[in-house]
Amino acid sequence: MFERVASGEKSICVIGLGYVGLPIALEFARKFKVVGFDINPERVEMMSRGIDPSKEIEATEFEGRNIHFTANLDDIRECGVYIVAVPTPINEANEPDLKPLIGASTTVGKVISKGDYVIYESTTYPGCTEDDCVPIIESVSGLKFREDFKVGYSPERINPGDKERPLPKILKIVSGCSDESLKNISALYGSIITAGIHEATSIKVAEAAKIIENTQRDVNISLMNELSMIFNKIGINTFDVIDAAGTKWNFHKYTPGLVGGHCIGVDPYYLVHKAERLGLHPRVIAAGRYTNDNMPAHIASKAIKKLNARGKVVKDSRILIMGATFKENVSDIRNSKIADVVNELRAFSVNVDVIDPHADSAEMHHEYGFSLVPEPCGKYDGIILAVSHNEYKALENSWFENFSAPDAFFFDLKGLFRNPASRPALEYWSL
């Protein structure tokens, strides 16, 4: 199959053109014919004009690419390789929501032909590709797995906002359903990935490798969040402790904070789901998720206690939250835990304003039910710096003091201003 794609006989189709799919499609389009497929016609129209709806990719990156964007199923029937890069979210019960994967697999089943390849990049639990997705393709297409079409799994490692590690500079894991498919898939990705290729021994191994990358980070961050509660009671700064401990060669630096986004706050639930289906109950993973999911309530509770300690009327109090995206210097608001902090505070009738130089106010309102304010307005009883955008790092102390009511407090969740000599003259607290 690789030779057929390299010769131009067959095209690559990327299904799902979000944070993961679009960079993959554009990178392959440097060398091969590519069709980018998305079910959202508005997004397709924007990308056809060289605009990334996710605001991650510059317009110049669309130039000179051999790619056609479409929402029309007929446009992808003649492709030879189908790369599925749709989201894998969780539902309100924190269970895997496979509807996007099922929908994409159904789409593939409608257009796939004998000899074609299907490669999944969407993060999921071990076994999902072969046990849940492949049967759908077989049922819809009437073709037989391995005999008529080949399947592989290559987990995405896109890091939104990371300009130092674009797609070609991130080592790629690949896997296939046979030795032949692994060879072709490895050659395909190897043609665009300069950082190297790791050939996993099976599809399930590749799926598991991806999901434990983020589960490991989640568990470690939950430990730091728990330690921050302990150190807060003791009266020492967690970030100072981490700096000191980090002087040992084998200490791994993780920091406390809100755990959101499309990966760390979601993927562990997929692994828990799979484990429970096998009759296992993973206590460490579940405990880590519990700790991290409860951080917004912990932060809001600290703020309410600060207001009460000052004799403030909570319903008349105003709090400014700085940052709405799930991490610094990106526009990505998926699974933002800032929204949970806002909801917790508003449950106590606190008046909350949220600012963010990167997030889109209309998108925030659509996703979470509240809009951003363009600028702080008036005086606030508390300021919570929640996301360490570069713009916030450069602020002078006078900026904070200008928007602070008498006896206001300052929550620095990222520890940016933990040096007493360089922070605002407000009561200070950090994780």
Residue pairs with C-beta under 8 A, 6 or more apart in sequence:
1 10
1 80
1 81
1 115
1 116
1 117
1 150
1 184
1 188
2 183
2 184
2 187
2 188
2 191
4 10
4 80
5 11
5 12
5 32
5 33
5 80
5 81
5 188
6 31
6 32
6 191
8 32
8 33
9 80
10 33
10 78
10 79
10 80
10 81
11 32
11 33
11 34
11 35
11 78
11 79
11 80
11 81
12 25
12 28
12 32
12 33
12 34
12 35
12 79
12 80
12 81
12 83
12 188
13 34
13 35
13 36
13 37
13 76
13 79
13 81
13 82
13 83
14 21
14 22
14 24
14 25
14 28
14 34
14 35
14 36
14 37
14 83
14 85
15 21
15 37
15 38
15 76
15 82
15 83
15 84
15 85
15 86
15 104
15 107
15 108
16 37
16 38
16 84
16 85
16 86
16 87
16 100
16 104
16 122
17 25
17 36
17 37
17 38
17 43
17 44
17 47
17 69
17 85
18 54
18 85
18 86
18 87
19 54
19 56
19 158
19 160
19 262
19 332
20 85
20 121
20 122
20 156
20 158
21 36
21 38
21 83
21 85
21 86
21 121
22 36
22 47
22 52
22 54
22 56
22 57
23 56
23 57
23 158
23 166
23 167
24 83
24 85
24 121
24 156
24 167
25 34
25 36
25 67
26 34
26 57
26 61
26 62
26 65
26 67
27 167
27 168
27 192
28 34
28 192
29 65
29 66
29 67
30 64
30 65
30 66
30 192
31 191
31 192
32 66
33 66
34 65
34 66
34 67
34 68
35 67
35 68
35 69
35 70
35 75
35 76
35 79
36 44
36 47
36 67
36 68
36 69
36 70
37 69
37 70
37 71
37 75
37 76
37 107
38 44
38 47
38 69
38 71
39 71
39 103
40 71
41 71
43 53
44 69
44 70
44 71
46 52
46 53
47 53
47 62
47 69
48 69
50 59
50 62
50 63
51 59
52 58
54 160
54 331
54 332
55 331
56 160
56 161
56 330
56 331
68 75
70 76
73 107
73 110
73 111
76 82
76 111
77 111
77 113
79 111
79 116
80 115
80 116
80 117
81 116
81 117
81 118
81 119
81 188
82 108
82 111
82 112
82 116
82 117
82 118
82 119
83 119
83 120
83 121
84 101
84 104
84 105
84 108
84 118
84 119
84 120
84 121
84 122
84 133
85 121
85 122
85 156
86 100
86 101
86 103
86 104
86 122
87 100
87 122
87 262
88 96
88 97
88 98
88 100
88 101
88 122
88 123
88 124
88 266
88 270
89 97
89 100
89 262
89 266
89 335
90 96
90 97
90 266
90 269
90 270
91 97
94 269
94 289
95 269
95 273
96 124
96 125
96 269
96 270
96 273
98 124
98 128
98 132
100 122
101 120
101 122
101 124
101 128
101 132
101 133
102 132
102 133
102 136
104 122
105 133
105 134
105 136
105 137
105 140
106 136
106 140
108 118
108 137
108 140
108 141
109 136
109 137
109 138
109 139
109 140
109 141
110 140
110 141
112 118
112 137
112 141
112 143
112 149
114 143
114 148
114 149
115 148
115 149
116 149
116 150
117 149
117 150
117 151
117 152
117 181
117 184
117 185
118 137
118 149
118 150
118 151
118 152
119 151
119 152
119 153
119 154
119 185
120 129
120 133
120 151
120 152
120 153
120 154
121 153
121 154
121 155
121 156
122 156
123 155
123 156
123 210
123 211
123 214
123 263
123 266
123 267
123 270
124 207
124 211
124 270
125 207
125 211
125 270
125 271
125 273
125 274
126 204
126 205
126 207
126 208
126 211
126 274
127 204
127 207
127 274
128 207
129 151
129 153
129 203
129 207
130 145
130 151
130 177
130 203
130 204
133 151
134 145
134 151
137 143
137 145
137 149
137 151
138 144
138 145
141 148
141 149
143 149
145 151
145 177
146 177
146 178
150 176
150 177
150 178
150 180
150 181
150 184
151 176
151 177
151 181
151 203
152 174
152 175
152 176
152 177
152 181
152 182
152 185
152 203
153 174
153 175
153 200
153 203
153 206
153 207
154 172
154 173
154 174
154 175
154 185
154 189
154 206
155 173
155 206
155 207
155 209
155 210
156 210
157 170
157 171
157 172
157 210
158 167
158 170
159 165
159 170
160 327
160 330
160 332
161 327
161 328
161 329
161 330
161 332
167 192
167 193
168 192
168 193
168 194
168 195
169 194
169 195
170 193
170 195
171 193
171 195
171 196
171 197
171 198
172 189
172 193
172 195
172 196
172 197
172 198
173 197
173 198
173 200
173 206
173 209
173 210
174 182
174 185
174 186
174 189
174 197
174 198
174 199
174 200
174 206
175 182
175 185
175 199
175 200
175 201
175 202
175 203
175 205
175 206
176 182
176 183
176 184
176 185
176 186
176 203
177 203
182 199
186 197
186 199
189 197
190 197
200 206
200 209
210 267
211 267
211 268
211 270
211 271
212 271
214 263
214 264
214 266
214 267
214 268
215 267
215 268
215 271
215 285
217 254
217 264
218 259
218 264
218 265
218 267
218 268
218 285
218 288
218 289
218 292
219 268
219 284
219 285
219 288
220 252
220 254
221 254
221 255
221 256
221 257
221 259
221 264
221 288
221 292
222 259
222 287
222 288
222 289
222 291
222 292
223 254
223 288
224 238
224 242
224 254
224 255
224 256
224 257
225 256
225 257
225 291
225 292
225 295
225 431
226 291
227 238
227 241
227 256
228 238
228 256
228 431
229 298
231 237
231 238
231 241
232 238
232 429
232 431
237 415
237 418
237 430
238 255
238 256
238 415
238 430
238 431
239 255
239 415
239 418
239 430
239 431
240 418
242 253
242 254
242 255
245 251
246 253
255 414
255 415
256 295
256 431
257 295
257 413
257 414
257 431
258 292
258 295
258 296
258 299
258 326
258 337
258 338
258 341
258 386
258 413
259 265
259 292
259 293
259 295
259 337
260 326
260 327
260 334
260 335
260 336
260 337
260 338
261 326
261 327
261 332
261 334
261 335
261 336
262 326
262 332
262 334
262 335
265 292
265 293
265 326
265 335
265 337
266 335
268 285
268 288
268 289
269 289
271 282
271 285
272 282
272 285
272 286
272 289
275 281
275 282
275 285
295 337
296 337
296 340
296 341
296 343
296 344
297 340
297 344
299 341
299 344
299 384
299 411
299 413
300 341
300 344
300 345
300 347
300 348
301 344
302 411
302 429
303 319
303 345
303 350
303 382
303 384
303 409
303 411
304 314
304 345
304 348
304 350
306 382
306 409
306 427
306 429
307 314
307 317
307 350
307 381
307 382
308 314
310 381
310 407
312 381
314 348
314 349
314 350
315 348
315 349
315 350
316 351
317 350
317 351
317 381
317 382
318 350
318 351
318 352
318 353
318 378
318 379
318 380
318 381
318 382
318 405
319 345
319 350
319 351
319 352
319 353
319 380
319 381
319 382
319 383
319 384
320 352
320 353
320 354
320 355
320 376
320 380
320 382
320 383
320 384
320 403
321 338
321 341
321 342
321 352
321 353
321 354
321 355
321 384
321 386
322 355
322 356
322 383
322 384
322 385
322 386
322 387
322 389
322 392
323 338
323 354
323 355
323 356
323 385
323 386
323 387
323 388
323 389
323 392
324 333
324 336
324 338
324 339
324 354
324 355
324 356
324 359
324 364
324 372
324 386
324 387
325 331
325 332
325 333
325 336
325 338
325 356
325 358
325 359
325 387
325 389
326 332
326 333
326 334
326 335
326 336
326 337
326 338
327 387
328 387
328 388
328 389
328 390
329 358
329 389
329 390
330 358
331 358
331 359
331 360
333 359
333 360
333 363
333 364
333 367
333 368
336 368
338 354
338 386
338 387
339 364
339 367
339 368
339 370
341 384
341 386
342 352
342 354
342 368
342 370
345 352
346 352
352 370
353 373
353 376
353 377
353 380
354 364
354 370
354 372
354 373
355 372
355 373
355 374
355 375
355 376
356 372
356 387
356 389
357 389
357 391
358 389
359 372
361 371
361 372
361 374
362 371
364 370
364 371
364 372
365 371
376 403
378 403
379 403
379 404
379 405
379 408
380 403
380 404
380 405
380 408
381 405
381 407
381 408
381 409
382 408
382 409
382 410
382 411
383 400
383 403
383 404
383 408
383 409
383 410
383 411
383 426
384 411
384 413
385 392
385 410
385 411
385 412
385 413
385 414
385 416
385 417
386 413
386 414
387 414
388 414
388 416
392 416
393 416
397 422
397 423
397 424
397 425
400 410
400 424
400 426
401 424
401 425
401 426
404 410
404 424
404 426
407 427
408 426
408 427
409 426
409 427
409 428
409 429
410 417
410 423
410 424
410 426
410 427
410 428
410 429
411 429
411 430
412 418
412 423
412 428
412 429
412 430
413 430
413 431
414 430
415 430
415 431
417 423
417 424
417 428
418 428
418 430
420 428
